[in-house]
Amino acid sequence: MTGSAGSRLPRLDRATAEIRNAVRALLAEAPACPPDHPAVAAPAPQHGQEPAPRPAPEFVLAVSGGADSMALAAACAHLGTRPDPGPSLRSGAGTAVGTRPDLAQNSAPAAPAPRFHAVVVDHGLQDGSAATAAAVVERLTGLGLSAESVRVAVDPAHCGIEAAARTARYTALERIRATRGAAAILTGHTRDDQAETVLLGLLRGSGARSLAGMRSRSGYLWRPLLDVTRAQTRASCAASGIPVWEDPMNADPRFARVRARTRVLPVLEAELGPGAARALARTAALLAADSDALEAQAAAARPAHTSGPEVHASAAGLPQAVRTRVLRDWLREHAGTAQEVGAHHVEAVDDLLTGRRRGAVSVPGAAEVRRTAGGGLIFTLLGLPAPTGSGIR
């Protein structure tokens, strides 16, 4: 492609081009603006008036300062200055790496450019973290993005420092997203992160839901770079001259994810051949479809087989994969969070329902599950009498 004066535009490096295309593809699924945006409820135009254009969606970017999130931020900064070129060029059809598809001509009307607001979460876990967050905000504003840092309190007393930091981070990000009416939160998780997630799930003996890994869209949490590698984000930042910050926790071998990243996956690649990370990510994608189907069946079955703190005897006749999901969701509603209710709780309660176990099963929330005289189950808090007519035995 040439400019108006006949000069060739600078060639775009492959990594940056692929990152921009990945972000553009996922953002194309966003509505023109979120459902709770004031423009959606605006009054209809009067006769003869043109309808007011709906504003472009806004996205909150979760940025740590590392290569993954900085590459995402740079791609968003670029896309935020240009309208969507339309479906044919959005997919990259008819363009070659190194060209500028966003500047090409297209007959389809262009959608307004998306808007972005970057958020740097300061967990306060290292000396000088506030200064580090401020430096990252400065780099983001240098890219042309609006940006802020937010300090959070991390309490690792009950779930470990990694889990506590993640909970505090996403709570802060969701609060900002909701306040701004943004369509979604974008994170820089890559294919390598996906591979680590699946590998750790395998080693824990997790089920299909965990082995399906991270989804590109989970409610308001979107991950546009799941088909992009960490090597690509580093290459993009290097080609664009973007400084990155290396979080010391990402090199701390106390954490299982770090050991999987720095020790286990490299051995798999060396001993079994290249492509281990890609294969693990592909496994996640294949399992995701199966898991989604089973989750939908369980959600549809639950109303007919549970009632408040009771599980009906009829639930024993459900296929095991559906039944255990019904029991898992029932337990989480009454006993505690997803982190508190584990697979061993679900397995024990399933054994009780199907007659492979007798007595009571202790579950989180200072409670227990017992079998009723009719062959069902009932959830009771310890120290409280069983509900009248429950027939607990």
C-alpha positions in Angstrom: 0.0 0.0 0.0 1.2 3.5 -0.7 0.4 6.9 0.8 -1.1 9.8 -1.0 2.4 11.0 -2.1 3.3 7.5 -3.4 5.5 6.6 -0.4 5.2 3.2 1.2 3.9 3.1 4.7 6.2 1.5 7.3 5.9 -2.3 7.3 4.1 -3.7 10.3 5.8 -6.5 12.2 4.0 -9.8 12.1 3.5 -10.1 15.9 1.9 -6.7 16.2 -0.3 -7.4 13.2 -1.6 -10.6 14.7 -2.2 -9.1 18.1 -4.2 -6.3 16.5 -6.2 -8.7 14.4 -6.9 -10.9 17.5 -8.2 -7.9 19.5 -10.2 -6.5 16.6 -11.9 -9.9 16.1 -13.1 -10.2 19.7 -14.2 -6.6 19.9 -16.3 -7.1 16.9 -18.6 -9.2 19.1 -19.3 -6.2 21.4 -22.6 -4.3 21.2 -22.5 -0.7 20.0 -22.7 0.2 23.7 -23.6 -1.7 26.9 -27.2 -2.4 27.7 -27.2 -0.1 30.7 -25.7 2.9 28.8 -27.9 6.0 28.9 -27.9 6.1 25.1 -29.9 2.9 24.9 -32.8 4.4 26.9 -32.7 7.7 25.0 -36.1 8.8 23.6 -36.9 8.0 20.0 -36.1 10.7 17.5 -39.0 13.0 16.3 -40.4 12.7 12.8 -37.9 13.8 10.3 -35.0 13.7 12.7 -32.0 11.5 12.3 -31.5 9.0 15.2 -28.6 10.0 17.4 -25.6 7.7 16.8 -25.1 5.2 19.6 -21.7 5.7 21.2 -18.9 3.2 20.6 -18.4 0.7 23.4 -15.8 1.3 26.0 -13.5 -1.4 27.4 -11.5 -1.4 30.6 -8.0 -2.7 30.1 -6.3 -4.7 32.9 -2.6 -3.7 32.6 0.2 -4.8 34.8 3.0 -3.4 32.8 4.3 -6.7 31.5 4.7 -7.6 27.8 1.3 -9.3 27.5 -0.8 -6.5 28.8 1.4 -3.7 27.2 1.0 -5.4 23.8 -2.7 -5.5 24.4 -2.8 -1.9 25.4 -0.8 -0.8 22.4 -3.1 -2.7 20.0 -6.1 -1.1 21.7 -4.6 2.4 21.5 -4.1 1.8 17.8 -7.6 0.5 17.2 -9.1 3.3 19.3 -8.0 5.9 16.8 -9.5 4.1 13.8 -13.1 3.0 13.0 -13.8 -0.7 12.5 -13.1 -1.2 8.7 -16.0 -3.7 8.3 -16.3 -7.5 8.3 -14.1 -8.4 5.3 -11.0 -6.5 6.5 -11.8 -7.2 10.2 -10.9 -10.8 9.5 -7.8 -9.8 7.6 -9.2 -11.3 4.3 -7.4 -10.1 1.2 -4.5 -8.5 3.2 -1.0 -9.5 3.8 1.1 -9.2 6.9 3.0 -6.0 6.8 0.1 -4.0 5.2 -2.2 -1.7 7.0 -5.7 -3.3 6.7 -7.2 -0.7 9.0 -6.4 2.0 6.4 -7.7 0.1 3.4 -10.8 1.1 1.5 -14.0 -0.9 2.2 -17.5 -0.4 0.9 -19.1 -1.4 4.2 -19.9 1.5 6.6 -17.4 1.9 9.3 -18.4 1.5 13.0 -17.2 4.1 15.4 -13.8 3.4 17.0 -14.0 1.7 20.4 -12.9 3.5 23.5 -10.5 2.2 26.1 -9.6 3.0 29.7 -6.6 1.3 31.2 -6.4 0.3 34.9 -3.2 -0.6 36.7 -3.9 -2.4 39.9 -1.3 -1.8 42.6 -1.4 -4.8 45.0 1.1 -3.3 47.4 3.0 -6.5 47.6 6.5 -5.1 46.7 8.4 -2.1 47.9 8.0 0.8 45.5 4.8 -0.7 44.0 3.1 2.7 43.9 6.0 4.2 41.9 5.9 1.2 39.5 2.2 1.6 38.9 2.6 5.3 38.3 5.3 4.6 35.7 3.1 2.1 33.9 0.2 4.7 33.8 2.7 7.2 32.3 3.6 4.7 29.5 -0.1 4.1 28.9 -0.9 7.8 28.6 2.1 8.0 26.2 0.3 5.5 24.0 -2.7 7.8 23.9 -4.9 5.9 26.4 -6.8 7.2 29.4 -5.3 5.4 32.4 -5.4 5.3 36.2 -3.9 3.2 39.0 -5.8 1.8 41.9 -4.5 0.4 45.2 -6.1 -2.7 46.6 -5.7 -4.5 49.9 -4.7 -8.2 49.6 -5.6 -10.5 52.4 -4.0 -13.9 51.9 -5.2 -15.3 55.3 -7.7 -17.8 53.8 -6.7 -18.6 50.3 -3.0 -17.8 49.6 -1.4 -14.7 48.2 -2.0 -15.5 44.5 -5.7 -16.1 44.9 -6.2 -13.2 47.3 -4.4 -10.8 44.9 -6.5 -12.1 42.0 -9.8 -11.6 43.9 -8.8 -8.1 45.0 -7.7 -7.2 41.4 -10.8 -8.4 39.6 -13.1 -6.8 42.3 -11.5 -3.5 41.6 -11.6 -3.9 37.9 -15.3 -4.9 37.9 -16.1 -1.9 40.1 -14.5 0.4 37.6 -16.2 -1.3 34.7 -19.6 -1.0 36.3 -19.0 2.6 37.2 -18.0 3.6 33.7 -20.7 1.4 32.0 -18.0 -0.3 30.0 -18.8 -3.3 27.8 -16.1 -5.6 29.2 -12.7 -5.9 30.9 -9.9 -7.0 28.6 -7.0 -9.0 29.9 -3.7 -10.0 28.3 -3.9 -13.7 29.0 -2.1 -15.6 26.2 -1.9 -19.1 24.8 1.0 -19.8 27.2 -1.2 -18.9 30.2 -3.9 -21.2 28.8 -1.4 -24.1 28.6 -0.3 -23.5 32.2 -3.9 -23.5 33.4 -4.7 -26.8 31.7 -1.4 -28.4 32.8 -2.1 -27.4 36.5 -5.6 -28.7 36.1 -4.4 -32.1 34.9 -1.9 -32.4 37.8 -4.8 -31.6 40.2 -7.0 -34.2 38.7 -9.6 -31.6 37.7 -12.7 -32.2 35.7 -13.7 -31.0 32.3 -14.7 -27.5 33.4 -11.3 -26.8 34.8 -9.4 -28.5 31.9 -11.4 -26.3 29.5 -9.2 -23.5 30.8 -10.0 -19.8 30.3 -12.7 -18.7 27.8 -12.2 -15.9 25.5 -15.4 -14.4 27.0 -16.5 -15.1 30.5 -19.3 -12.6 31.3 -17.7 -9.2 31.5 -14.2 -10.7 31.4 -12.7 -11.0 27.9 -9.4 -12.4 26.8 -8.6 -11.5 23.2 -5.0 -12.9 23.2 -5.7 -16.6 24.0 -4.5 -17.5 20.5 -1.4 -15.3 20.8 1.9 -16.5 22.3 4.0 -14.8 25.0 6.8 -14.7 22.5 4.6 -12.7 20.2 3.7 -10.1 22.8 7.4 -9.7 23.7 8.3 -9.4 20.0 5.6 -6.8 19.5 6.7 -4.7 22.5 10.3 -4.9 21.3 9.4 -3.9 17.7 7.4 -1.0 19.0 10.0 0.1 21.5 7.5 -0.3 24.4 9.2 -0.7 27.8 7.9 -3.6 30.0 7.9 -4.3 33.7 8.7 -7.8 34.9 6.7 -8.7 38.0 9.0 -10.5 40.5 6.2 -12.8 41.4 6.2 -14.2 37.9 9.7 -15.6 38.6 9.1 -16.8 42.1 9.4 -20.6 42.2 7.2 -20.8 45.3 4.2 -20.6 43.1 3.1 -23.7 41.1 2.2 -21.6 38.0 5.7 -20.2 37.9 7.2 -23.7 38.2 4.9 -25.0 35.4 6.0 -22.0 33.2 9.8 -22.1 33.8 10.5 -25.7 34.5 7.8 -28.2 33.4 6.6 -26.8 30.1 10.2 -26.3 28.8 11.0 -29.9 29.7 7.9 -31.1 27.8 8.9 -29.0 24.8 12.5 -30.3 24.9 11.7 -34.0 25.5 8.4 -34.5 23.6 8.9 -32.0 20.8 7.8 -28.4 20.2 4.1 -27.6 20.3 3.2 -28.7 23.9 1.7 -25.4 24.8 -0.3 -25.3 21.6 -1.6 -28.9 22.2 -2.6 -28.1 25.7 -4.5 -25.0 24.6 -6.2 -27.0 21.8 -7.3 -29.5 24.5 -8.9 -26.7 26.4 -10.8 -25.5 23.3 -12.1 -29.0 22.6 -13.2 -29.6 26.2 -14.9 -26.2 26.4 -17.6 -27.2 24.0 -18.3 -30.5 25.8 -18.2 -28.8 29.2 -20.6 -26.1 28.1 -23.1 -28.7 26.8 -23.0 -30.6 30.1 -23.3 -27.4 32.2 -26.4 -26.4 30.2 -28.0 -29.9 30.7 -27.3 -29.6 34.5 -28.8 -26.1 34.7 -31.9 -27.4 32.9 -32.2 -30.5 35.1 -31.7 -28.9 38.5 -35.2 -27.3 39.0 -36.9 -30.7 38.6 -34.5 -32.5 40.9 -33.8 -30.0 43.7 -35.9 -27.9 46.0 -34.2 -25.5 48.4 -32.0 -27.5 50.7 -33.3 -30.8 49.3 -32.2 -33.0 46.5 -34.9 -35.4 45.3 -34.3 -39.1 44.9 -35.0 -38.7 41.2 -31.6 -37.0 40.8 -29.9 -40.4 41.2 -31.2 -41.4 37.8 -29.5 -38.6 36.0 -26.3 -39.4 34.0 -23.3 -39.1 36.2 -21.8 -36.1 34.4 -25.0 -34.2 34.7 -25.8 -35.4 38.2 -22.5 -34.3 39.7 -22.8 -30.9 38.2 -26.3 -30.5 39.7 -25.0 -31.5 43.1 -22.0 -29.2 42.7 -24.1 -26.2 42.0 -26.6 -27.1 44.8 -23.7 -27.4 47.3 -22.2 -24.1 46.2 -25.6 -22.4 46.7 -26.0 -23.7 50.3 -22.5 -24.5 51.5 -20.0 -22.0 50.2 -18.0 -20.6 47.3 -16.5 -22.5 44.4 -13.2 -22.4 46.2 -14.7 -23.9 49.3 -16.7 -26.7 47.7 -14.2 -29.2 46.2 -14.5 -32.2 44.0 -14.2 -34.5 47.1 -17.3 -32.9 48.6 -19.3 -33.5 45.4 -18.0 -37.1 45.1 -19.0 -37.9 48.7 -22.4 -36.4 48.3 -22.9 -38.2 45.0 -22.0 -41.5 46.8 -24.6 -40.7 49.4 -27.3 -40.0 46.9 -26.6 -43.2 44.9 -26.4 -45.4 48.0 -22.7 -46.1 47.8 -22.2 -44.3 51.2 -24.0 -44.1 54.5 -24.1 -41.6 57.3 -23.6 -37.8 56.9 -21.2 -35.9 54.7 -19.5 -32.9 56.2 -19.5 -29.9 53.8 -18.2 -26.3 54.1 -20.3 -23.7 55.9 -20.4 -25.8 59.2 -23.0 -28.0 57.6 -23.7 -31.6 56.6 -25.7 -33.5 54.0 -27.7 -36.5 55.0 -29.8 -39.0 53.1 -33.6 -38.8 53.7 -36.0 -41.7 54.2 -37.2 -41.2 50.6 -33.8 -41.6 49.1 -33.0 -38.0 48.5 -30.6 -35.6 50.3 -31.0 -32.7 52.7 -28.6 -30.0 53.6 -28.6 -28.9 57.3 -26.5 -26.5 59.4 -24.8 -28.2 62.3 -26.4 -27.5 65.6 -29.8 -26.8 64.0 -32.7 -29.3 64.0 -33.6 -31.0 60.7 -36.6 -29.5 58.9 -39.9 -31.0 59.9 -40.9 -33.9 57.6 -37.4 -34.3 56.1 -37.3 -37.9 57.2 -33.6 -37.8 57.8 -32.2 -41.2 58.7 
